């Protein structure tokens, strides 16, 4: 359980956080890339450099769901092939992330998601338990939450940065579902969208720790 006093302390800290840029992402391929790249990479600059490389060098070749499928067909789905494709797309040997990307694209295709419009519809109507859990091994509740937050939904992602922020205030960890619920309620108290509060906390944590997403 979390006490009202603890919620009030979290709200007070959140009230003092400065506003941040809008982190919503309206590009389908970018959403797929960020989904498989951003989690558990300790150095966020690696992710940014990978995305910058893609934008500069591969943007015109990988713009759609079908473009990604065509690229997949050119590289074997094994460590060597996925390493080559990762280097081609991002200039990093992130072969396990390409393996996840293949699975994510295949899953989305199986449920009719193949564009930004269909991704947004899915995000608005899906739940983690029914529509994401176990579908792509290795992609967790926090990854799902961050994907739907990027579509502007009224929630937060329970990643390490939000957990550390809350723990620094109440001096204990909260389960992911409780953390999400508390911060959604705090956002309502403050008159903010939950996703906006998420971004403010992340930006604060980044500046405090000079760390990564």
N, C-alpha and C positions, 0 to 999 in steps of 0.2 A: 504493500500500500504506500501511497505518497500522501503526505499531509497537506492541508491547505496552506500552512506556513511555508512549506517547501515550494509549493506552486507560486505563492506570492513572491518568494525570493527569486525564482526563475523569471517571473514576469518583470520584476524590478530591473533585473540585469538586462533583459531583452529590451526594455523600454529605452535604455540608454544607447542601444546599438545604432550606428549611423546607417542611412540608406545605402543601397548597393545597386549596381547595374542589374538589368533584367536578364536572368540566365536561361530563359526559355529558348528552346531550339526548334526552329521551324523547318529544318532540312532533314529529310528522311534518312539519307545515308549517314549524315553526321550523327544523328541519334543512334543508329546502329553501331557506328564506330565508338562513340563515347560509352555506350552500354558495355562493350567488351573491353575497353581500354582503361577506364578510370578506376575500377575497383582494385584495391590491394596493390596498387603501384605507389610505393612510398614517395617517389619523387614526381610531383605533378608536372614539373618542367618537361619530363620525358613525354608525357601525354601531349602537352602543348606543342612540343617540337614535332611529334609524330603527326598531329593534325595540321600544323603549318606546312610540313613537307607534302602531305596529301593535297592541301589546297593549292600549293604552288606547282606541284608536278603531276598530280594524277586527277585533279578535279574534273577535267573534261571526259576522262575515261571511266569514271565510276560515279555516276550521278543518279542511277536508278537501281531498283531491285534487280531488274534483268541484267544491267551492267555488272553487278556483283556476281550473278550466276555465271555470266560469260567468263569472268575472271577466274572464278572457282574451277571452271572446266579446263582451264589451261594449266592448272597446277595440281599434282597429286595430293590427295587428302592424307598426307603423312607428315612426319616431322620435317623432312627435307623440303617437300613441296610447300608446306605452310610457312616455313622459314623464308623461302624465296618470295612468296606472295607478301608476307609481312614486310620484308625489305622493300619490295616494289611499291607497296601502298604507303608505308610509314617510315621507311629508312631505319627500322629497328628489327631485330630478330625475335619478334614477339610471336613465335609460332603457335603457342597455346591460345593466344587471343584470336588468331585467324581460325583456329579450330572451333572456338566458341562462336565466332562470327558466322561460320558455315551453318552451325546448328541453329543459331538464332534466325538466320534467313530462312532456313528450311521450316522451322516451326512457324514463323510468321506466314510463310506461303501456305502452309497447311490449314491455316485458319482465315485466310483471305486478307492478310495484311501485307501490302506491297507498295504503299505510298504514304506520304505524310498524312493525307486525309484519313486513310484507313487506320493508320497508327493512332491518330488522335481519337477516333471513334472507339478503338479498342481500349485505349487508356481510360476513357471515360466510363466504359461499361465493364471493365475487367476487375477481378480481384486476384490477389496473390495466390490464395489457396486454390482457387478454381482454374486460373488461367496462366499461372507462371511457375508455381512451385513444382520442382522436379522436371520441368519441361526441357531445360537446358542445364544439365548438371554443372554446378560451380557458380551459377548465377543465383544470388540470394535475395531475401526479402529487401535488403537495403538497395540492391541493384535495381529491383523492380520499382521501388519507391522513387529512386532517382530518375528512372526512365519516365515515370508518369509526372513527376515534378517538372521535368523539362518540357512537358506539354501544358504546363500551367495549371495543373490540378491542385486543389486545396488540401495539400498534405505536405509532409516533410520526409526526408530520407534519414533513417537511423544509422548513419555512418559513424566512423570513429570520431569525427570532428564534433558532431552534435552530441555524442555520448560524453566526450571529454568536457565539452562546454557545460553540460548539465551536471556532470560529476563534480566539476570545480565549484559549483554553487551549493549542492546538497550533500557532497562528499560520499556519494554511493552511486552505483550503477543502477539503471532501470532496464527492464526487459524492452526489447525493440517495440513491441506493440504499446506498452505503457508510455515509452518515450514519445512515440508518434502522437498518441492521444493527448498527452500533457502539452506538447508544443502546439498542436492544433488549437487547443483551448486557450493557450496563452496568446496565440495570434489573434483569436477572436476578441479577447480582452483588450488587446492593443489596437484593434481596428485595422489589422494587417491581413493580407492573404498569407496562408500558411507557407506557401512556397517562397514568398518574400522574406518571411522570418527565417526560413531555412538558409536563404542566400546571405542574409545579414550575419547569421551565426557563423557560416562558413568563412565569410570574408574577415570577420573578427578573429577567428581562430587562425586563419592563414597569416594575418598580420602579427598576431601575438607570437606564433611559433615559427614564422617564416617557413612553414611546412607546405605540405601538398594536400590536394584534395584526396 
